[in-house]
Amino acid sequence: MHLEATAAKQPPSRRAVVIGGGLAGLAAAESLVAAGWRVTVVEASGRLGGVIETVRRDGWLVERSADNFLAARPEGTALVERLGLSAQLIGVEPRVRRALILHRGRPVPVPAGFRLLAPGRLASILTTPLLSPAGRLRVAAERLLPRGKGGDESLERFAVRRLGREAFERLVQPLVAGIWTADPAKLSMAAACPEFLEMERRAGSLSAGERLRLRSTGAAAQAAGARYGQFVTLATGMETLPRELGRQLAAAGVEFLTASVDRLERADGGWRVHRRPTGDGAAPLETEAVVVAVPAPTAATIAGSADRELAALLGGIEYAGSAVVSLGFARADVAHPLDAAGIVVPRIEGRRILAASFSSSKFPGRAPERHVLVRTFVGGALDPDAAALDDEPLTALVRRELADVIGARGVPKLVQIDRWTRAMPQYHVGHMERVAAIKRRLEGIPGLAIAGAAYEGVGIPQTIASGQAAAAKLLR
């Protein structure tokens, strides 16, 4: 494979320590090994992959967090190819390449051509039951509105300004909640949705910008469900990606240690990494360079002793939590045909679930024959108390709401609850300025780089890219 071959050609000459064995840290390690460095990865949990983990049990395949990634960005698919996993890559089943939105208690399809914020097809907007006649006309008039004044603004403010309050509440808010679990009144457009800001700036409106995008990408992009065809996963589960990357890194000579890092200390010509031992000794690790690839609050603690200003910038990034409740049912016990990728739920519906992903409809091999798997998301920035419920009341809450939403009446054959406390970075207004300040500060600190989902994207390709960028800083 790629990594073993690289190691054989280039004996290690310089040393780096990567703190964190999630996908960002592993991507940084891969780039450094390819450049001929000797690399040690320190991971507190003793398990690689971070939040990416797959559970396989009695014919069920359940993802604890992300269950796919966007193939439109190259970083994820390129890594899959380098690892020799291309044969495992599968896309969303064509028959379910659409999403539903709960509307007055009933699942309704997202208007054809509507992409998060951009109305691509006027006809579908003018006929959707999700909006009132006045709401439809307000969206249709978006192309006539003047451009914004520039600068960062919240997603809610941007969406209401361009599309109107009703479209925000009925369309945009639930779609956004299904991705970021964030408060849209605080979520930064510049950080979370820069593409749509650029559409307004260059084309004058979202509808005009979407038409230009479709024209440039060809007819295939205009087909119903084309966007969902861009999401892919691995047949054996998402954890296959970090697990195989870790295996190949180990074969290429990377050392993996299980320990928690307390702090960094500048040393002559490099760094001293102080850790709490878990059986491998307490001696600090001496290294030329360090990649800190852990959540921003932990990174702030680790880096605080080395640079207080950097620590303050990192510590200012807020996080939210959520719970994923995965329920497996006999197919006969669910009334809805589950003929979509999933359903998102507007807050104005008065429900506590954010979204439900129809996992066994999206990808094969996720449930035993004649069974279905539904992953339901609860909590987020706007309802943290829901995710904090004990297992029994949380399961009961999800079962009640799924009974109403998709007619899931039977006793679940599988119940799995995964809690992600303070796991989702919140890209609040001003986030990009904070990231720019972090980069400037790092430029003055030789041999130190930061990586992870807290900075420039929470998706798997973006996380891989952050690890590669951190390595690139050290290689300059």
C-alpha positions in Angstrom: 0.0 0.0 0.0 0.9 3.7 -0.3 2.2 4.2 3.3 4.3 1.0 3.5 5.9 1.9 0.1 6.7 5.4 1.3 8.3 4.2 4.5 10.5 1.8 2.6 11.8 4.5 0.2 12.4 7.2 2.8 13.9 6.4 6.2 12.6 8.8 8.8 14.8 11.8 9.5 12.7 14.3 11.5 10.2 13.6 14.4 6.7 14.8 15.0 4.1 14.0 17.7 0.4 14.0 16.8 -1.9 14.5 19.8 -5.2 12.9 18.9 -6.0 9.7 17.0 -9.2 10.9 15.2 -9.3 11.4 11.5 -7.6 14.8 11.5 -4.7 13.5 13.5 -4.4 10.4 11.3 -4.5 12.5 8.2 -1.7 14.7 9.6 0.3 11.6 10.4 -0.1 10.2 6.9 1.2 13.4 5.3 4.2 13.5 7.6 5.1 9.9 7.0 4.8 10.5 3.3 7.4 13.3 3.7 9.8 11.0 5.5 9.1 11.9 9.1 9.1 9.7 12.2 5.7 10.0 13.8 4.2 9.2 17.2 0.4 9.4 17.6 -0.8 9.9 21.2 -4.5 9.0 21.8 -6.1 9.1 25.2 -8.8 6.6 24.5 -6.6 3.9 23.1 -9.0 3.7 20.1 -8.5 5.4 16.7 -11.2 7.2 14.8 -12.5 9.8 17.3 -16.2 10.1 16.9 -16.3 7.7 13.9 -17.3 4.3 15.2 -19.3 1.5 13.8 -21.2 -1.1 15.9 -22.0 -4.5 14.4 -24.4 -6.7 16.3 -26.7 -9.6 15.3 -27.1 -8.5 11.7 -27.3 -4.7 12.5 -24.7 -2.2 11.4 -25.1 1.0 13.3 -22.9 4.2 13.0 -22.4 6.0 16.3 -22.0 9.3 14.5 -21.4 10.2 10.8 -22.8 7.5 8.5 -21.5 9.0 5.2 -19.5 11.8 3.6 -19.7 14.1 0.6 -17.8 12.8 -2.4 -18.0 16.2 -4.2 -14.9 17.1 -2.1 -11.8 15.1 -3.0 -10.2 14.5 0.3 -12.4 11.6 1.5 -12.5 9.7 -1.8 -8.8 10.2 -2.4 -8.0 8.7 1.0 -10.3 5.8 0.3 -8.4 5.2 -2.9 -5.0 5.4 -1.3 -6.0 2.9 1.3 -7.2 0.4 -1.3 -10.9 0.6 -0.1 -12.5 1.9 -3.4 -14.4 -1.4 -3.9 -16.2 -0.8 -0.6 -17.5 2.7 -1.6 -21.3 2.8 -1.9 -23.7 5.6 -2.5 -27.2 6.3 -1.3 -29.7 4.0 -2.9 -31.2 5.8 -6.0 -34.8 5.2 -4.9 -34.4 7.2 -1.7 -32.4 10.1 -2.9 -34.6 12.8 -1.4 -35.4 14.2 2.1 -38.7 14.8 3.9 -39.8 17.6 6.2 -42.5 17.2 8.8 -45.3 19.6 8.0 -48.3 19.8 10.3 -47.6 16.3 11.5 -47.2 14.8 8.0 -44.0 14.0 6.1 -43.7 16.2 2.9 -40.8 16.1 0.4 -38.4 18.9 0.2 -39.2 20.9 -2.9 -37.3 19.5 -5.9 -34.2 21.5 -6.6 -34.1 23.3 -3.2 -30.6 23.0 -1.8 -30.3 24.1 1.9 -30.8 27.8 1.1 -31.0 27.9 -2.7 -34.2 27.5 -4.7 -33.2 25.8 -7.9 -36.7 25.3 -9.4 -39.3 28.0 -9.2 -42.1 25.6 -10.2 -41.5 23.3 -7.2 -41.5 26.3 -4.8 -44.8 27.6 -6.2 -46.4 24.2 -5.7 -45.0 22.9 -2.4 -47.5 22.4 0.4 -44.7 23.3 2.9 -45.4 27.0 2.3 -48.5 29.2 2.2 -49.2 31.1 -1.1 -47.7 34.2 0.5 -44.6 32.2 1.6 -44.2 30.8 -2.0 -44.3 34.2 -3.5 -41.8 35.6 -1.0 -39.3 32.9 -2.1 -40.0 33.5 -5.7 -39.3 37.3 -5.2 -35.8 36.4 -3.9 -34.3 37.1 -7.3 -35.5 40.6 -7.2 -34.0 41.6 -3.8 -30.8 43.7 -3.6 -27.5 42.1 -2.4 -26.6 42.3 1.2 -24.1 44.8 2.5 -21.3 42.2 3.0 -19.7 41.0 6.2 -20.6 38.0 8.3 -24.1 37.5 9.5 -26.1 34.7 11.1 -27.7 32.0 9.0 -31.1 33.0 10.3 -30.7 36.6 9.4 -29.4 35.8 6.0 -32.2 33.2 5.3 -34.9 35.5 6.5 -33.5 38.4 4.5 -33.3 36.4 1.3 -36.2 34.0 1.6 -38.6 35.3 4.2 -39.5 34.1 7.7 -41.8 31.3 6.7 -39.3 29.6 4.4 -36.7 29.9 7.1 -38.9 28.2 9.7 -40.4 25.6 7.4 -37.4 24.8 5.1 -34.0 26.2 6.1 -34.1 25.8 9.9 -34.9 22.0 9.9 -32.3 21.3 7.2 -29.7 23.3 9.0 -30.5 21.5 12.3 -30.0 18.2 10.6 -26.4 19.1 9.7 -25.0 21.4 12.5 -27.3 20.9 15.5 -26.7 24.7 16.0 -28.6 27.8 16.8 -29.2 29.4 13.4 -29.4 32.8 15.1 -25.7 32.4 16.0 -24.4 30.2 13.2 -22.0 32.1 10.9 -22.9 32.2 7.2 -19.3 32.9 6.4 -18.1 29.8 8.3 -20.9 27.4 7.7 -22.3 28.3 4.3 -19.8 30.5 2.4 -21.0 29.1 -1.0 -24.3 30.8 -0.6 -22.8 34.1 0.5 -20.7 33.9 -2.7 -23.8 33.2 -4.8 -25.4 36.4 -3.5 -22.3 38.4 -4.1 -21.5 37.2 -7.6 -25.0 36.4 -9.1 -27.1 38.9 -7.1 -29.5 36.2 -5.7 -29.5 32.6 -4.5 -31.9 31.5 -7.3 -29.7 33.1 -10.0 -26.6 31.6 -8.4 -28.1 28.1 -8.3 -29.1 28.3 -11.9 -25.5 29.2 -12.8 -24.2 26.4 -10.7 -26.5 23.9 -12.4 -25.6 25.2 -15.8 -21.9 24.7 -15.1 -22.2 21.3 -13.6 -24.4 19.8 -16.3 -27.8 18.1 -16.6 -26.9 15.3 -14.2 -26.8 17.8 -11.3 -30.3 18.9 -12.1 -31.8 15.5 -11.8 -34.0 14.8 -8.9 -31.9 13.4 -6.0 -28.6 14.2 -7.7 -27.3 15.9 -4.5 -28.0 12.8 -2.4 -26.1 10.7 -4.9 -23.0 12.7 -3.8 -23.1 11.1 -0.4 -21.1 7.9 0.0 -20.1 5.4 2.7 -18.2 2.2 3.1 -20.0 -1.1 2.9 -18.4 -2.4 6.1 -19.1 0.9 8.0 -17.4 4.3 8.4 -15.0 3.0 11.1 -13.2 1.0 8.3 -11.6 4.2 7.1 -9.7 5.2 10.3 -9.1 1.6 11.2 -7.4 0.8 7.9 -5.5 4.1 7.9 -4.2 3.3 11.4 -3.2 -0.2 10.3 -1.2 1.1 7.4 0.4 3.9 9.4 1.5 1.3 12.0 3.0 -0.8 9.1 4.8 2.3 7.9 6.5 2.7 11.3 4.1 5.1 13.2 4.2 4.5 16.9 0.8 4.7 18.7 0.7 5.5 22.5 -2.3 5.4 24.8 -1.9 8.4 27.1 -3.4 11.8 27.9 -1.4 14.9 27.2 -1.3 17.4 30.0 0.7 20.2 28.4 3.4 21.3 25.9 6.7 22.8 26.8 9.1 24.6 24.4 12.4 22.9 24.3 15.7 23.5 22.5 14.9 23.1 18.8 11.5 21.7 19.4 8.9 20.6 22.0 8.5 18.5 25.1 5.1 16.7 25.3 4.0 15.9 28.9 1.6 13.1 29.4 -0.1 11.1 32.0 0.9 7.4 31.6 -1.3 4.4 31.2 1.4 1.8 31.4 4.1 3.1 29.1 5.9 5.4 31.4 5.7 9.1 32.4 8.7 10.5 30.6 7.9 13.5 28.3 8.2 13.0 24.6 10.9 15.1 22.9 10.1 16.1 19.4 10.7 18.7 16.7 7.1 19.3 15.9 3.6 18.8 17.3 0.2 18.6 15.7 -2.6 19.1 18.2 -5.7 17.3 16.8 -8.1 17.3 19.6 -11.3 19.3 20.3 -10.6 23.0 20.7 -11.2 23.2 24.5 -8.7 20.3 25.1 -6.3 21.9 22.6 -6.6 25.2 24.6 -5.6 23.3 27.8 -2.7 21.5 26.2 -1.3 24.6 24.5 -2.0 27.0 27.3 1.3 26.7 29.0 3.1 27.3 25.7 1.1 30.3 24.4 -1.7 31.9 26.4 -3.0 34.0 23.5 -3.4 30.9 21.4 -5.1 29.1 24.3 -7.6 32.0 24.7 -8.5 31.9 21.0 -9.0 28.1 21.1 -11.0 28.2 24.3 -13.5 30.7 22.8 -14.9 28.1 20.4 -18.1 26.8 21.9 -19.5 23.2 21.5 -22.9 21.7 21.6 -24.0 18.1 22.3 -26.6 15.7 21.0 -27.8 12.1 21.3 -28.3 9.6 18.5 -31.0 7.1 19.3 -30.8 4.1 16.9 -33.9 1.9 16.8 -34.3 -1.3 14.9 -37.9 -2.4 14.0 -39.5 -5.3 12.2 -40.4 -3.8 8.8 -44.1 -4.7 9.4 -44.1 -2.5 12.5 -43.4 0.7 10.6 -46.2 2.2 8.5 -44.2 4.7 6.5 -42.6 3.3 3.4 -39.3 5.0 4.4 -38.8 5.9 0.7 -36.4 8.8 1.5 -33.0 9.3 3.1 -34.7 10.6 6.2 -36.9 13.3 7.7 -36.0 16.6 9.4 -38.3 18.3 11.9 -38.9 22.1 12.1 -38.9 23.5 15.6 -42.3 25.1 14.9 -43.7 21.5 14.8 -43.3 21.3 18.6 -41.3 18.1 18.5 -38.1 17.4 20.3 -36.4 15.2 17.7 -34.3 17.1 15.2 -34.2 14.5 12.4 -34.4 10.8 11.7 -32.2 9.0 9.2 -33.6 5.9 7.5 -30.3 4.1 7.5 -31.5 0.8 6.1 -33.2 2.6 3.2 -30.1 4.6 2.4 -27.5 1.8 2.5 -27.6 -2.0 2.2 -26.5 -4.2 5.0 -27.7 -2.0 7.9 -30.4 -4.2 9.2 -31.3 -7.9 9.1 -33.8 -9.1 6.4 -37.3 -7.8 6.9 -36.1 -5.2 9.5 -35.4 -1.5 9.3 -33.0 0.8 11.1 -33.9 4.4 12.0 -31.3 6.7 13.6 -32.9 9.7 15.4 -31.1 12.9 16.5 -32.0 14.7 19.7 -30.6 17.7 21.5 -28.4 20.2 19.9 -27.7 23.8 20.8 -31.4 24.7 21.1 -32.5 21.7 23.2 -29.6 20.5 25.3 -31.9 19.0 28.0 -33.3 16.4 25.6 -29.9 14.8 25.0 -29.3 14.7 28.8 -32.4 12.6 29.5 -31.7 9.2 31.0 -31.8 6.2 28.7 -35.3 5.1 29.5 -37.1 8.4 29.1 -35.0 9.3 26.1 -35.9 6.1 24.3 -39.6 6.6 25.3 -39.5 10.1 23.9 -38.1 9.0 20.6 -40.5 6.1 20.3 -43.5 8.4 20.9 -42.4 10.8 18.3 -41.5 8.2 15.7 -44.9 6.6 16.2 -46.5 9.9 15.3 -44.1 10.8 12.5 -43.5 7.5 10.6 -46.0 5.1 12.3 -43.4 3.1 14.2 -45.6 1.1 16.5 -43.8 -2.1 17.4 -41.3 -2.8 20.2 -37.8 -2.1 18.9 -35.6 -5.1 18.2 -32.6 -3.0 18.7 -32.0 0.1 20.9 -28.7 1.9 20.9 -28.1 5.3 22.4 -24.9 7.3 21.6 -24.4 10.5 23.5 -22.0 13.1 22.2 -21.6 15.7 25.0 -20.0 18.9 23.8 -18.9 17.1 20.6 -20.1 19.5 17.9 -18.1 22.8 17.4 -20.4 25.8 17.0 -19.4 28.2 14.2 -20.8 31.4 15.6 -20.8 34.7 13.8 -17.2 35.9 13.8 -15.8 32.4 13.7 -13.7 33.0 10.5 -12.1 36.0 12.1 -11.2 33.8 15.1 -9.7 31.1 12.9 -7.7 33.7 11.0 -6.3 34.9 14.4 -5.4 31.4 15.4 -3.5 30.9 12.1 -1.7 34.2 12.6 -0.7 33.2 16.1 0.5 29.8 14.9 2.7 31.4 12.2 4.8 32.8 15.0 5.1 29.4 16.8 7.5 27.2 14.9 6.8 23.5 15.0 3.3 23.7 16.2 0.1 23.1 14.2 -3.6 22.6 15.0 -6.1 20.3 13.3 -9.7 19.2 13.7 -13.4 19.9 13.0 -13.4 23.1 15.1 -11.9 25.4 12.5 -12.9 25.1 8.8 -15.5 22.4 8.4 -17.1 19.6 10.3 -17.5 17.1 7.5 -15.2 14.2 7.0 -13.4 15.6 3.9 -12.9 18.9 5.7 -11.5 17.1 8.7 -9.0 15.2 6.6 -8.1 18.5 4.9 -7.4 20.1 8.3 -4.9 17.3 9.2 -3.2 17.7 5.8 -3.0 21.4 6.2 -1.5 21.1 9.7 1.2 18.7 8.3 1.9 21.2 5.5 2.6 23.9 8.0 5.2 21.8 9.6 6.7 20.8 6.3 7.3 24.4 5.1 
